[in-house]
């Protein structure tokens, strides 16, 4: 249908803009055999620096109290990009063979899940949509306890909707993660752990969030296993 094709084209354009603006690399969702990080990706995220150096720049402190945290501290649900829900934009970015309707909703697609390494067939529906969820790579509760309380409401809403901090992932894995940081939770898919930690560091640097001693140690341990490739 012509309308569907127009909307599909619009979502693809949105996806390209989102990737360029946030420095997000959709191609790295594919699972390599070893833990790697592309040199080009580090340049996109950190300029002339790298993840190890940027980790060293993060402030190290204990967790602040969770007092006062609610999801609404980060805005009322998903924001919009060109009238499309951020959730739908991320689904369109991370799924393949996706079908999108005239309301910008992703109806179906295939996810190569970065957290488990499994292939998930997504089908929109009351009982099936939760199989694929959008994860905040740096959990909002974790962010709240590590500096986000000092951010403005506008900055917190930006953090919650920043494509750099969002991934379409396996629903149960996302639920298991909860508000865990690197010290308490890592993807079971070991080849993705390097990319996961690098992404967390990039988010924490962008929003001036800190890390705990245990978190920094866990991140450093993962980065030591990362092979940089061109």
Secondary structure by P-SEA (a helix, b strand, c coil): caaaaaaaaaaaaaaaaaaaaaccccccccccccbbbbaaaaaaccccccaaaaaaabbbbccccccccccccccccccccccccaaaaaaaaccccccccccccccbbbbccccccccccccccccccccbbbbccccaaaaaacccccccaaaaaaaaccccccccccaaaaaaaccccccccccccccaaaaaaaaaaaaaaaacccccaaaaaaaaaaaaaccccc
